Amino acid sequence: MSEEVTSSRAKKNELWEWLKALGIAIILAFLIRTFLFAPFIVEGESMETTLHNSEKLVVNKAIYYLQDPKPGDIIVFHAEQKRDYIKRVIAVAGDTVEVKNDELYVNGKLVEEPYLAQHKEQAKAQGEPFFTNDFPPVQIPAEHIFVMGDNRLNSHDSRAIGPVAVSTVVGRAEFTFWPLGDIRVTK
């Protein structure tokens, strides 16, 4: 009879240990997803050729607790109440940004954008006279950033919605993980 009691206690202890481990795993997953990393699905073609529609990527939510967004970062932000956008940071608070003659200028200096080279060539081959419409200088206010999609002809970004509040930034896109054949670090 004592073997049955010992066996029953051992099973209860093992079940309790499994339940504790499962509970801890759920809490850790929740904390990681809430404060550190989150998955994101690219919707649309505004970041072509850098990111593609339906790609899945990991967003680093913790990075902007330590530093502010920088030009060149690919970020996810709350653009609408129920929709997030993914765009590239072009300028930060205090900067002046403009496009003239299809060239990007920040604080009066030409910005090299090597990530656009392939897309610009495709647009010109399709007969597009320019890749980015000119716009007059825009001064970025405090606590805001100016963002644009890499597919400048097909992107709803700061040119339309204005500078984006840093407080709406979810995090920085770090790498794509789906489809498996296209796993890569985002740049």
Contacts in CASP RR format, 6 or more apart in sequence:
PFRMAT RR
TARGET T0000
AUTHOR 0000-0000-0000
METHOD contacts of the structure
MODEL  1
MSEEVTSSRAKKNELWEWLKALGIAIILAFLIRTFLFAPFIVEGESMETT
LHNSEKLVVNKAIYYLQDPKPGDIIVFHAEQKRDYIKRVIAVAGDTVEVK
NDELYVNGKLVEEPYLAQHKEQAKAQGEPFFTNDFPPVQIPAEHIFVMGD
NRLNSHDSRAIGPVAVSTVVGRAEFTFWPLGDIRVTK
34 61 0 8 1.000
35 61 0 8 1.000
35 62 0 8 1.000
36 60 0 8 1.000
36 61 0 8 1.000
36 62 0 8 1.000
37 58 0 8 1.000
37 59 0 8 1.000
37 60 0 8 1.000
37 61 0 8 1.000
37 62 0 8 1.000
37 174 0 8 1.000
38 58 0 8 1.000
38 59 0 8 1.000
38 61 0 8 1.000
38 170 0 8 1.000
39 56 0 8 1.000
39 57 0 8 1.000
39 58 0 8 1.000
39 59 0 8 1.000
39 177 0 8 1.000
40 56 0 8 1.000
40 57 0 8 1.000
40 58 0 8 1.000
40 59 0 8 1.000
40 76 0 8 1.000
40 84 0 8 1.000
40 86 0 8 1.000
40 170 0 8 1.000
40 173 0 8 1.000
41 54 0 8 1.000
41 55 0 8 1.000
41 56 0 8 1.000
42 51 0 8 1.000
42 52 0 8 1.000
42 53 0 8 1.000
42 54 0 8 1.000
42 55 0 8 1.000
42 56 0 8 1.000
42 57 0 8 1.000
42 86 0 8 1.000
43 53 0 8 1.000
43 54 0 8 1.000
44 53 0 8 1.000
45 52 0 8 1.000
45 53 0 8 1.000
45 151 0 8 1.000
45 154 0 8 1.000
46 85 0 8 1.000
46 86 0 8 1.000
46 87 0 8 1.000
46 149 0 8 1.000
46 150 0 8 1.000
46 151 0 8 1.000
46 154 0 8 1.000
46 155 0 8 1.000
46 156 0 8 1.000
46 157 0 8 1.000
47 74 0 8 1.000
47 86 0 8 1.000
47 87 0 8 1.000
47 88 0 8 1.000
47 149 0 8 1.000
47 150 0 8 1.000
47 151 0 8 1.000
47 155 0 8 1.000
48 119 0 8 1.000
48 150 0 8 1.000
48 151 0 8 1.000
48 154 0 8 1.000
49 118 0 8 1.000
49 119 0 8 1.000
49 150 0 8 1.000
49 151 0 8 1.000
50 74 0 8 1.000
50 88 0 8 1.000
50 115 0 8 1.000
50 150 0 8 1.000
50 186 0 8 1.000
50 187 0 8 1.000
51 57 0 8 1.000
51 74 0 8 1.000
51 86 0 8 1.000
51 150 0 8 1.000
51 173 0 8 1.000
51 176 0 8 1.000
51 186 0 8 1.000
52 182 0 8 1.000
55 176 0 8 1.000
55 178 0 8 1.000
55 179 0 8 1.000
55 182 0 8 1.000
56 176 0 8 1.000
56 177 0 8 1.000
56 178 0 8 1.000
57 173 0 8 1.000
57 174 0 8 1.000
57 175 0 8 1.000
57 176 0 8 1.000
57 177 0 8 1.000
57 186 0 8 1.000
58 173 0 8 1.000
58 174 0 8 1.000
58 175 0 8 1.000
58 177 0 8 1.000
59 76 0 8 1.000
59 170 0 8 1.000
59 171 0 8 1.000
59 172 0 8 1.000
59 173 0 8 1.000
59 174 0 8 1.000
60 171 0 8 1.000
60 172 0 8 1.000
60 173 0 8 1.000
60 174 0 8 1.000
61 170 0 8 1.000
61 171 0 8 1.000
63 171 0 8 1.000
63 172 0 8 1.000
64 166 0 8 1.000
64 169 0 8 1.000
64 171 0 8 1.000
64 172 0 8 1.000
68 92 0 8 1.000
68 166 0 8 1.000
69 75 0 8 1.000
69 89 0 8 1.000
69 92 0 8 1.000
69 145 0 8 1.000
69 166 0 8 1.000
69 169 0 8 1.000
69 172 0 8 1.000
70 89 0 8 1.000
70 92 0 8 1.000
71 89 0 8 1.000
71 90 0 8 1.000
71 91 0 8 1.000
71 92 0 8 1.000
71 106 0 8 1.000
71 111 0 8 1.000
72 88 0 8 1.000
72 89 0 8 1.000
72 90 0 8 1.000
73 88 0 8 1.000
73 89 0 8 1.000
73 172 0 8 1.000
74 86 0 8 1.000
74 87 0 8 1.000
74 88 0 8 1.000
74 89 0 8 1.000
74 172 0 8 1.000
74 173 0 8 1.000
74 186 0 8 1.000
74 187 0 8 1.000
75 86 0 8 1.000
75 87 0 8 1.000
75 88 0 8 1.000
75 89 0 8 1.000
75 145 0 8 1.000
75 147 0 8 1.000
75 169 0 8 1.000
75 170 0 8 1.000
75 171 0 8 1.000
75 172 0 8 1.000
75 173 0 8 1.000
76 84 0 8 1.000
76 85 0 8 1.000
76 86 0 8 1.000
76 169 0 8 1.000
76 170 0 8 1.000
76 171 0 8 1.000
76 172 0 8 1.000
76 173 0 8 1.000
77 84 0 8 1.000
77 85 0 8 1.000
77 87 0 8 1.000
77 147 0 8 1.000
77 164 0 8 1.000
77 168 0 8 1.000
77 169 0 8 1.000
77 170 0 8 1.000
77 171 0 8 1.000
78 84 0 8 1.000
78 168 0 8 1.000
78 170 0 8 1.000
79 85 0 8 1.000
79 161 0 8 1.000
79 164 0 8 1.000
79 168 0 8 1.000
84 170 0 8 1.000
85 147 0 8 1.000
85 156 0 8 1.000
85 157 0 8 1.000
86 173 0 8 1.000
87 147 0 8 1.000
87 148 0 8 1.000
87 149 0 8 1.000
87 155 0 8 1.000
87 157 0 8 1.000
87 158 0 8 1.000
88 115 0 8 1.000
88 147 0 8 1.000
88 148 0 8 1.000
88 149 0 8 1.000
88 150 0 8 1.000
89 145 0 8 1.000
89 146 0 8 1.000
89 147 0 8 1.000
90 97 0 8 1.000
90 104 0 8 1.000
90 106 0 8 1.000
90 111 0 8 1.000
90 145 0 8 1.000
90 146 0 8 1.000
90 147 0 8 1.000
90 148 0 8 1.000
90 158 0 8 1.000
91 97 0 8 1.000
91 106 0 8 1.000
91 140 0 8 1.000
91 145 0 8 1.000
91 146 0 8 1.000
92 140 0 8 1.000
92 145 0 8 1.000
92 146 0 8 1.000
93 140 0 8 1.000
93 141 0 8 1.000
93 142 0 8 1.000
93 143 0 8 1.000
93 144 0 8 1.000
93 145 0 8 1.000
93 166 0 8 1.000
94 139 0 8 1.000
94 140 0 8 1.000
94 141 0 8 1.000
94 142 0 8 1.000
95 106 0 8 1.000
95 107 0 8 1.000
95 139 0 8 1.000
95 140 0 8 1.000
95 146 0 8 1.000
96 106 0 8 1.000
96 107 0 8 1.000
96 108 0 8 1.000
96 137 0 8 1.000
96 138 0 8 1.000
96 139 0 8 1.000
96 140 0 8 1.000
97 104 0 8 1.000
97 105 0 8 1.000
97 106 0 8 1.000
97 137 0 8 1.000
97 138 0 8 1.000
97 140 0 8 1.000
97 146 0 8 1.000
98 104 0 8 1.000
98 105 0 8 1.000
98 108 0 8 1.000
98 134 0 8 1.000
98 135 0 8 1.000
98 136 0 8 1.000
98 137 0 8 1.000
98 138 0 8 1.000
99 105 0 8 1.000
99 132 0 8 1.000
99 133 0 8 1.000
99 134 0 8 1.000
99 135 0 8 1.000
100 134 0 8 1.000
101 134 0 8 1.000
102 130 0 8 1.000
102 131 0 8 1.000
102 132 0 8 1.000
102 134 0 8 1.000
103 110 0 8 1.000
104 110 0 8 1.000
104 111 0 8 1.000
104 113 0 8 1.000
104 132 0 8 1.000
105 111 0 8 1.000
115 150 0 8 1.000
115 187 0 8 1.000
116 131 0 8 1.000
116 150 0 8 1.000
116 152 0 8 1.000
119 131 0 8 1.000
119 150 0 8 1.000
119 151 0 8 1.000
119 152 0 8 1.000
120 131 0 8 1.000
123 131 0 8 1.000
123 153 0 8 1.000
124 131 0 8 1.000
128 153 0 8 1.000
131 152 0 8 1.000
131 153 0 8 1.000
132 148 0 8 1.000
132 152 0 8 1.000
132 153 0 8 1.000
133 152 0 8 1.000
133 159 0 8 1.000
135 159 0 8 1.000
138 146 0 8 1.000
138 158 0 8 1.000
138 162 0 8 1.000
138 163 0 8 1.000
140 146 0 8 1.000
140 163 0 8 1.000
141 163 0 8 1.000
143 165 0 8 1.000
143 166 0 8 1.000
143 167 0 8 1.000
144 163 0 8 1.000
144 164 0 8 1.000
144 165 0 8 1.000
144 166 0 8 1.000
145 158 0 8 1.000
145 163 0 8 1.000
145 164 0 8 1.000
145 166 0 8 1.000
145 169 0 8 1.000
146 158 0 8 1.000
146 162 0 8 1.000
146 163 0 8 1.000
146 164 0 8 1.000
147 157 0 8 1.000
147 158 0 8 1.000
147 164 0 8 1.000
148 155 0 8 1.000
148 157 0 8 1.000
148 158 0 8 1.000
148 159 0 8 1.000
149 155 0 8 1.000
149 157 0 8 1.000
158 164 0 8 1.000
173 186 0 8 1.000
174 185 0 8 1.000
174 186 0 8 1.000
175 183 0 8 1.000
175 184 0 8 1.000
175 185 0 8 1.000
175 186 0 8 1.000
176 182 0 8 1.000
176 183 0 8 1.000
176 184 0 8 1.000
176 186 0 8 1.000
177 183 0 8 1.000
END
